[in-house]
Amino acid sequence: MQFEIPVPTETFEVPLSDGARILMRRHGKADGVRLLVTHGNGFAADAYYPYWRQLLAKFDVLVFDFRNHGRNVPVVPSNHNYGQLADDLERVVQAVNAKLGAKKTAGIFHSMSARTAMKHAIEIGWRWDALMLFDPPDVPLKGHPLYEAMEIFENKLTEWAKGRRRKFNSVEELVEEYRASRATRNWVPGMHELMAQSVLRKSPDGNGYELVCAPENEANIYAQALTLDLWPKASEFGGPVKLIGCDPNFKGAPATGPANQALGREGGYDYDFVEGTGHLLQIEKPDECVRLTLEFLGKHGLA
């Protein structure tokens, strides 16, 4: 299978506080409930197309990448930290409302962006009619039985990202790296190609391709996961929140699975996990993730 991202019905840029810009792409049904959909650390929103394409018939879908990711031009200094990302998200929400008008809106976030959305909602303000969080890297507070497992997990990712290959002669080289990785073995067919296309850009020096999200930026976000002290109860948010984790019982599953299950139970969340999935659940089992999405949005009068 080969995925082809449709041409957006509308695009516009959101200027950020430091001069960086985020490219918004509008798809789907213009008079539907608005969904803001984005991605995890080091990835890109286009790569989640197997998931969000199933929402286009019913919803007004705004797809975007966070700074230094995807279709955005990387900036120097990168200002690649959770505080800045939360501020960026506020600017995106305000710009979308100013450009397209305010209406019922749900945010759908994964991993880094889910953690950003949590920080944004708790510390800046609640801007949603509903919020969906797919497998955020929720680190318990120190002293929690699962803190050490998440600390080890994030430290390993930090070291891996620091040593990650930055440049490629062709997109196919990264495709082959993905195919050779055990971590990607459960991606739906066609995803290795789509992911590589989504996270690479032509090198400014004209020699091949490079990761849009520089390895040092990706590593910084993994390291910062341990510094947020963010383990909120569902009641601390200003509206309905759905927490969906990867399978906490899956052999070889990341530490985010048990951590999110614990947060779901301890924090009183509307929580589910997707059986048999790792961290990239939306591109491992997109159909099941869509089912949970529609169920949650419908429960709150949004679908």
C-alpha positions in Angstrom: 0.0 0.0 0.0 1.1 3.5 -0.8 -0.3 6.5 1.1 -0.7 9.8 -0.6 -1.6 12.9 1.5 -4.5 14.8 -0.1 -4.1 18.4 -1.1 -5.4 20.6 1.8 -8.5 22.7 1.2 -6.7 25.6 2.9 -3.3 26.4 4.3 -2.0 29.2 6.5 0.9 30.0 8.7 0.9 30.7 12.4 3.7 33.0 13.5 5.3 32.1 16.9 6.9 34.3 19.5 10.4 33.9 18.3 9.7 34.2 14.5 9.3 30.5 13.9 6.2 29.6 11.9 3.8 26.6 11.9 2.1 25.6 8.7 -1.6 24.6 9.2 -3.3 22.3 6.7 -7.1 22.1 6.6 -8.8 18.9 5.4 -12.2 17.3 5.6 -15.7 18.8 6.2 -15.6 22.5 6.7 -18.8 22.6 8.7 -17.9 19.7 10.9 -16.6 19.8 14.5 -13.0 21.0 14.4 -10.2 18.6 15.2 -6.6 19.7 15.7 -4.3 16.8 15.0 -0.6 16.5 15.4 2.3 14.2 16.3 5.0 12.9 18.6 8.7 13.7 19.1 10.8 13.4 16.0 7.8 12.4 13.9 5.4 14.5 11.7 1.6 14.8 11.4 1.5 13.6 7.8 2.7 10.2 9.1 -0.5 9.8 11.1 -2.5 9.9 7.9 -3.7 6.2 8.3 -5.4 7.5 11.4 -6.7 10.9 10.6 -7.8 10.1 7.0 -10.7 8.2 8.6 -11.9 11.4 10.3 -12.1 13.6 7.1 -15.7 12.6 6.0 -17.2 14.0 9.3 -14.8 16.5 10.8 -13.0 19.8 10.0 -9.5 18.5 10.5 -6.6 20.9 11.0 -3.3 19.1 10.8 -0.1 20.7 11.9 3.5 20.0 13.0 5.2 21.5 16.1 8.2 23.7 15.6 11.3 22.0 14.0 9.2 19.1 12.7 7.4 18.0 9.5 6.5 20.7 7.0 7.9 23.6 9.2 11.3 25.2 8.5 13.6 24.5 11.5 14.8 27.6 13.3 18.0 28.6 15.1 18.0 28.9 18.1 15.6 26.0 18.1 13.8 27.0 21.4 12.9 23.3 21.5 11.5 22.8 25.0 8.1 22.0 26.6 7.5 25.6 27.8 7.9 26.9 24.3 5.8 24.2 22.8 3.0 24.9 25.2 3.2 28.6 24.2 3.3 27.6 20.5 0.1 25.6 21.0 -1.7 28.5 22.6 -0.7 30.6 19.5 -2.0 27.9 17.2 -5.4 27.7 18.9 -5.8 31.5 19.0 -4.7 31.8 15.3 -7.1 29.1 14.2 -10.0 30.8 15.9 -9.1 34.2 14.5 -8.7 32.8 11.0 -11.6 30.4 10.8 -13.9 31.5 13.6 -14.5 29.9 17.0 -16.5 26.6 17.1 -16.6 23.3 18.9 -13.1 21.9 18.9 -11.3 18.8 20.1 -7.5 18.4 20.3 -6.0 15.0 19.4 -2.4 14.6 20.5 0.2 11.9 20.7 3.3 11.5 22.9 5.3 14.8 23.0 2.3 16.8 21.7 0.0 15.1 24.3 2.4 16.0 27.1 2.5 19.6 25.7 -1.3 19.7 25.6 -1.5 18.6 29.2 1.0 21.3 30.3 -0.9 23.9 28.1 -4.3 23.0 29.6 -3.1 22.9 33.2 -0.7 25.9 33.2 -2.1 28.2 30.4 -5.8 27.4 30.0 -8.4 25.0 28.8 -9.2 25.7 25.1 -11.1 22.5 24.1 -14.5 20.9 24.1 -12.6 17.6 24.5 -9.0 16.5 24.6 -7.6 13.2 23.5 -4.1 12.1 24.7 -2.5 9.1 22.9 0.2 7.5 25.0 1.9 10.7 26.5 5.2 10.0 28.2 3.7 10.5 31.6 6.5 10.4 34.2 5.2 9.8 37.7 6.5 12.0 40.6 9.7 10.8 42.3 8.9 8.1 44.8 6.2 6.5 42.6 6.7 2.8 42.0 6.9 3.4 38.2 9.2 6.5 38.3 12.4 4.5 37.8 11.1 2.6 34.8 10.1 5.8 33.1 13.5 7.4 34.0 15.3 4.5 32.4 13.1 4.6 29.4 13.6 8.4 28.8 17.3 8.2 29.4 17.7 5.4 26.8 15.7 7.4 24.3 17.8 10.5 25.0 21.0 8.6 24.3 19.6 6.9 21.2 18.5 10.2 19.8 21.9 11.9 20.4 23.5 9.2 18.2 20.8 9.2 15.5 21.8 9.5 11.9 21.1 13.0 10.6 21.6 12.9 6.8 20.6 10.5 4.1 21.5 10.2 0.4 17.9 9.3 -0.4 14.5 8.8 1.3 14.8 5.1 0.6 17.8 4.9 3.0 15.6 5.9 5.9 12.8 3.6 4.7 15.2 0.7 4.9 16.3 1.7 8.4 12.7 1.6 9.5 12.1 -1.7 7.9 15.1 -3.2 9.7 13.9 -1.9 13.1 12.0 -4.2 15.5 10.3 -1.1 16.9 8.5 -0.6 13.5 7.5 -4.1 12.8 3.8 -3.5 13.6 3.3 -0.4 11.5 0.6 -0.8 8.9 1.7 -1.5 5.3 3.0 1.6 3.6 3.9 3.4 6.8 7.7 3.0 6.5 7.7 5.0 3.2 5.2 7.6 4.5 7.1 8.1 7.7 10.4 8.6 5.9 8.8 11.1 3.5 7.2 13.0 6.4 10.3 13.4 8.6 12.9 14.3 6.0 13.5 17.4 4.0 16.0 18.2 1.2 19.3 19.3 2.8 19.8 23.0 2.4 23.3 22.3 1.1 21.9 20.4 -1.8 23.4 17.0 -0.7 20.6 14.5 -0.2 18.2 14.7 2.7 18.2 15.4 6.5 15.9 14.9 9.4 13.6 18.0 9.9 13.8 17.4 13.7 17.6 17.5 14.4 18.7 14.7 16.7 19.8 17.1 19.5 16.3 18.6 19.5 14.7 15.2 19.7 17.1 14.2 22.5 16.3 17.4 24.5 12.5 16.6 24.5 13.2 13.1 25.8 15.4 14.4 28.6 12.9 17.1 29.5 10.2 14.5 30.1 11.8 13.9 33.5 11.6 17.5 34.5 7.9 18.4 34.1 6.5 17.2 37.4 3.2 16.8 35.7 1.0 14.0 37.0 -2.4 15.7 37.1 -5.8 14.3 38.0 -8.4 14.4 35.3 -10.4 16.8 37.4 -7.6 19.4 37.1 -8.5 19.9 33.4 -11.3 22.2 32.4 -13.3 19.6 30.4 -13.4 16.0 29.2 -10.1 14.2 28.7 -9.5 10.8 27.2 -6.3 9.0 27.9 -5.4 6.2 25.6 -2.2 4.2 26.2 -0.3 1.5 24.4 -0.8 -2.0 25.7 0.7 -2.2 29.2 0.8 -6.0 29.0 2.4 -6.3 25.6 5.8 -8.1 25.5 8.5 -5.5 25.0 6.1 -2.6 25.3 7.5 0.8 26.4 7.3 2.0 29.9 4.6 4.5 28.8 2.1 1.6 28.8 2.1 0.9 32.6 2.7 4.6 33.4 -0.4 5.7 31.6 -2.4 2.8 33.1 -1.3 4.0 36.5 -2.2 7.7 35.7 -5.5 6.6 34.4 -6.4 4.7 37.5 -4.9 7.1 40.1 -6.1 10.3 38.3 -9.7 9.2 37.6 -9.3 9.4 33.8 -11.5 8.0 31.1 -8.8 5.6 30.2 -8.3 2.8 27.6 -5.4 1.0 26.0 -5.1 -0.5 22.5 -4.3 -4.2 22.8 -1.2 -5.4 21.1 0.3 -1.9 20.4 3.5 -0.1 21.2 4.0 3.6 21.5 2.9 4.4 17.9 -0.6 3.0 18.4 -2.2 5.3 15.8 -0.1 3.9 13.0 -0.1 0.3 14.3 -3.8 0.0 14.8 -5.4 3.1 13.3 -8.9 1.5 13.0 -9.1 0.8 16.7 -7.8 4.3 17.6 -10.4 5.8 15.3 -13.1 3.7 17.0 -12.1 5.0 20.4 -11.9 8.5 19.0 -15.4 8.5 17.7 -16.7 6.8 20.8 -15.2 9.5 23.1 -16.3 12.4 20.8 -19.8 11.0 20.5 -20.0 10.6 24.3 -19.5 14.4 24.5 -21.8 15.4 21.7 -19.0 16.1 19.2 -19.5 13.2 16.7 
